Structure formats: structure tokens, C-alpha cells
Amino acid sequence: MNKLLARAEPFTYQLLRIAVGLLFAFHGAQKLFGLFGGQRVALISQFGAAGVIELVGGLLIAAGVAVSPVAFICSGEMAFAYFQAHFPRAVVPIQNGGELSALYCFTFLYFAARGRN
């Protein structure tokens, strides 16, 4: 079983990168364009900056372009979002609604540390 999974690892990593990148880009599209049930925010605002990072960063990660530096920026954005919006409510993500921010943060940190597409 381990040999089979080891051979599938490059493909599963690519699938993870593409899926996570696209899902992240959808969050940016919500903020910037009001798509997918979101509300538009002012481009020149903290949420607007987050939307640009999410949309552009997510698409670049999904496409496999400059994954390490872009994922590092996206990871930082999610860490910032967690500590600014969720942590003040409670420490534990399940209690403060920050599970998605934490999951994105550590997934992007893994992509950045992996160092290759």
C-alpha cells in the first residue's frame, strides 16, 4: 500500500495545490466581485487587499506559478486574519470560527516550504 501511495504522491500534491488554490481564489472573488454569495468590498481597504491576495494568489498557486513565494504571502495573510478576526473571540479555532483560516495558513505554509510545484 505504501508503494502505491508513494507513486501517487506527486499527483495528489498537484490535486491538493489546484483545489486549495481555486477555493482560495473563490474567497477573493467573493470580496472583489460579490460572486458566490459574497459581498463586494472597497478595493482600497484591508478586505480589498485580502481579496486581491486571495484571488491572484489562489490562481497563481492553482496554476503552479511561483508557488513558494506566493504561498508564503497567502499563509501570512491567513495568519494575520486568524489573529485579527478570530483569536480575540477565543484561543481554539473550533471555538472562534477560525478553522478555515488556520487550515489555509498551514496548508500554504506547507506549499511554501515544499519549494517546488
C-alpha positions as CSV (number, residue, x, y, z in Angstrom):
1,M,0.0,0.0,0.0
2,N,2.8,2.4,0.9
3,K,4.5,1.9,-2.5
4,L,1.3,2.7,-4.3
5,L,0.7,5.8,-2.3
6,A,4.3,6.9,-2.7
7,R,3.9,6.7,-6.5
8,A,0.7,8.7,-6.3
9,E,2.2,11.5,-4.1
10,P,3.2,13.9,-6.9
11,F,-0.3,13.7,-8.4
12,T,-2.1,14.0,-5.1
13,Y,0.1,17.1,-4.2
14,Q,-0.9,18.7,-7.6
15,L,-4.5,18.0,-6.9
16,L,-4.3,19.5,-3.4
17,R,-2.5,22.6,-4.8
18,I,-5.0,23.1,-7.5
19,A,-8.1,22.5,-5.3
20,V,-6.8,24.7,-2.5
21,G,-5.7,27.4,-4.9
22,L,-9.1,27.6,-6.6
23,L,-11.0,27.5,-3.3
24,F,-8.9,30.4,-2.0
25,A,-9.4,32.3,-5.3
26,F,-13.2,31.9,-4.8
27,H,-12.9,33.8,-1.5
28,G,-11.1,36.6,-3.3
29,A,-13.8,36.6,-6.0
30,Q,-16.4,37.0,-3.2
31,K,-14.7,40.0,-1.8
32,L,-13.8,41.7,-5.1
33,F,-16.8,41.0,-7.3
34,G,-19.6,39.8,-4.9
35,L,-19.6,36.4,-6.6
36,F,-20.6,33.1,-5.0
37,G,-22.8,34.7,-2.4
38,G,-20.3,37.2,-1.3
39,Q,-20.5,41.0,-0.9
40,R,-18.2,43.4,-2.7
41,V,-15.8,45.3,-0.5
42,A,-13.9,48.5,-1.2
43,L,-10.7,47.7,-3.2
44,I,-8.8,50.3,-1.2
45,S,-9.4,48.7,2.2
46,Q,-8.0,45.9,4.3
47,F,-10.6,43.5,3.0
48,G,-9.9,44.7,-0.6
49,A,-6.2,43.9,-0.1
50,A,-7.1,40.5,1.3
51,G,-9.4,39.9,-1.8
52,V,-6.5,40.7,-4.2
53,I,-4.1,38.3,-2.3
54,E,-6.8,35.6,-2.3
55,L,-7.8,35.9,-5.9
56,V,-4.4,36.4,-7.5
57,G,-2.6,34.2,-5.0
58,G,-5.1,31.4,-5.3
59,L,-5.0,31.4,-9.1
60,L,-1.2,31.5,-9.2
61,I,-1.0,28.6,-6.8
62,A,-3.6,26.6,-8.7
63,A,-1.6,27.3,-11.9
64,G,1.7,26.3,-10.3
65,V,3.3,29.7,-10.8
66,A,5.8,30.9,-8.2
67,V,4.1,28.6,-5.7
68,S,6.7,29.0,-2.8
69,P,6.7,32.8,-2.5
70,V,3.0,33.2,-3.3
71,A,2.0,30.5,-0.8
72,F,4.2,32.2,1.8
73,I,2.3,35.5,1.3
74,C,-1.1,33.7,1.4
75,S,0.0,31.9,4.6
76,G,0.9,35.2,6.2
77,E,-2.4,36.7,5.2
78,M,-4.3,33.8,6.8
79,A,-2.3,34.0,10.0
80,F,-3.0,37.7,10.2
81,A,-6.7,37.1,9.5
82,Y,-6.8,34.5,12.3
83,F,-5.1,36.6,14.9
84,Q,-7.1,39.7,14.0
85,A,-10.6,38.3,13.5
86,H,-10.8,35.0,15.3
87,F,-8.2,34.8,18.1
88,P,-9.8,37.7,20.1
89,R,-13.1,35.6,20.4
90,A,-11.4,32.5,21.8
91,V,-8.0,30.8,21.6
92,V,-9.1,27.5,20.0
93,P,-10.1,27.6,16.3
94,I,-13.2,25.4,16.8
95,Q,-14.5,27.9,19.4
96,N,-13.7,31.1,17.5
97,G,-14.7,30.1,13.9
98,G,-11.1,30.3,12.6
99,E,-10.7,26.7,11.4
100,L,-10.6,27.7,7.7
101,S,-8.1,30.4,8.3
102,A,-5.9,28.1,10.3
103,L,-6.2,25.3,7.7
104,Y,-5.4,27.6,4.8
105,C,-2.5,29.1,6.8
106,F,-0.8,25.8,7.4
107,T,-1.6,24.4,4.0
108,F,0.0,27.4,2.3
109,L,3.0,27.2,4.7
110,Y,3.5,23.6,3.6
111,F,3.3,24.6,-0.1
112,A,5.9,27.4,0.6
113,A,8.2,25.0,2.4
114,R,8.0,22.2,-0.1
115,G,9.7,24.5,-2.5
116,R,8.6,23.1,-5.8
117,N,5.4,22.9,-7.9
